[in-house]
Every structure is written in C-alpha cells, then in structure tokens.
Amino acid sequence: MSELSALWRHPEFRRGARDMSGAVPTHWGLGFAGVLALLALIYSLLSDRKTWLVAAVAGSAAVAAFALPLKLNIVVAIATAVAVGLLVDHGTPPVMRPAKERP
C-alpha cells in the first residue's frame, strides 16, 4: 500500500489521473467504471484457448439473448459458459506426454 501512496504523491501521476478522468463523460456514471473493472478482471483470466473459446461463446449467447426481459441474457450467458466450459474441459482427452527416460 505504501507504493501506491508514494506513487500518488508524484505530480505526474496525479496529472495523468486527472487528465484521464476528464476523458470519460460524467453521464456514463459508475456503470461504465464497473464494466471496465470487470473487463480487466476477465481479461486477466483469459490464459489459454479454452477460456477464450468459452468467453467468446458466452458473449455471443448474451448478445443473441439480448431481447429477453429482466436481463435474462446474463443468466443465459452464465449457463452457456458453464456448459461449454464443462464440455471443453471434460470433452477433450488430456495431452499425453512421453515419460522421460532415466539414465
């Protein structure tokens, strides 16, 4: 935590933070900041092709089900992500690597 406070005392960091805060219109509200925070979390979790595939399919399902009432497209996306994740994870056999020969 002390590194962050030391960084915040630096005038160039404060100036950059102030400039970046003016780039986002105020009428977007906290919802936009929440979306950015979740995108940052999700992007950090995308580490291999399987998770990219699951994220792409879940995002496509959410967009396809956008017309559902009560934001049920989010529920559809979650259910799709779980189903596709299970299929991808348990549907493919593990990679078999040859055993190393001992000298």
C-alpha positions in Angstrom: 0.0 0.0 0.0 2.9 2.4 0.6 4.0 2.0 -3.0 0.6 3.3 -4.1 0.7 6.3 -1.8 4.2 7.1 -2.9 3.1 6.9 -6.5 0.1 9.1 -5.8 2.3 11.8 -4.3 4.2 12.0 -7.6 2.8 15.1 -9.5 3.0 13.5 -13.0 0.9 10.6 -11.8 -1.7 12.9 -10.4 -1.8 15.0 -13.6 -2.2 11.8 -15.7 -5.0 10.6 -13.5 -6.8 13.9 -13.6 -6.5 14.0 -17.4 -7.8 10.5 -17.8 -10.8 11.2 -15.5 -11.8 14.1 -17.8 -11.9 11.8 -20.8 -14.9 9.8 -19.6 -18.3 11.7 -19.8 -20.0 12.1 -16.4 -23.4 10.9 -17.7 -21.9 7.4 -18.2 -21.9 7.1 -14.4 -20.5 4.3 -12.3 -21.8 1.6 -14.6 -19.1 2.3 -17.1 -16.4 2.1 -14.4 -17.9 -1.2 -13.3 -17.8 -2.6 -16.8 -14.1 -1.5 -17.2 -13.2 -3.2 -13.9 -14.9 -6.4 -14.9 -13.3 -6.4 -18.3 -9.9 -6.0 -16.6 -10.6 -9.0 -14.4 -11.9 -11.1 -17.2 -9.0 -10.3 -19.5 -6.5 -11.3 -16.8 -8.3 -14.7 -16.5 -8.1 -15.5 -20.3 -4.9 -17.5 -20.3 -5.4 -20.3 -22.9 -7.5 -21.1 -25.9 -10.2 -23.0 -23.9 -11.0 -20.0 -21.8 -11.0 -17.7 -24.9 -13.5 -20.1 -26.6 -15.8 -20.2 -23.5 -15.7 -16.4 -23.2 -16.5 -15.9 -26.9 -19.4 -18.4 -26.8 -20.8 -16.9 -23.6 -20.5 -13.4 -25.0 -22.2 -14.5 -28.2 -25.0 -16.1 -26.2 -25.5 -12.9 -24.2 -25.8 -10.8 -27.4 -28.1 -13.4 -29.0 -30.4 -13.4 -26.0 -30.4 -9.6 -25.5 -34.1 -9.3 -26.2 -35.1 -11.4 -23.1 -36.8 -9.5 -20.3 -35.3 -8.8 -16.9 -31.7 -9.0 -18.2 -32.1 -12.8 -18.5 -29.4 -12.7 -21.2 -26.9 -12.6 -18.4 -28.3 -15.8 -17.0 -28.2 -17.4 -20.5 -24.5 -16.3 -20.9 -23.6 -17.8 -17.5 -25.4 -21.1 -18.2 -23.8 -21.2 -21.6 -20.3 -20.5 -20.2 -20.7 -23.3 -17.6 -22.0 -25.8 -20.1 -19.3 -25.0 -22.8 -16.6 -24.9 -20.1 -17.5 -28.3 -18.9 -17.7 -29.7 -22.4 -14.4 -28.2 -23.3 -12.7 -29.3 -20.1 -14.0 -32.8 -19.9 -14.7 -33.5 -23.5 -11.1 -33.4 -24.7 -8.7 -36.0 -23.5 -5.6 -34.8 -21.6 -2.4 -34.4 -23.6 -0.2 -37.5 -23.0 3.4 -36.7 -22.9 6.0 -39.4 -23.2 7.7 -40.3 -20.0 11.3 -39.2 -19.6 13.9 -41.8 -19.9 16.0 -42.2 -16.8 19.8 -42.6 -17.3 
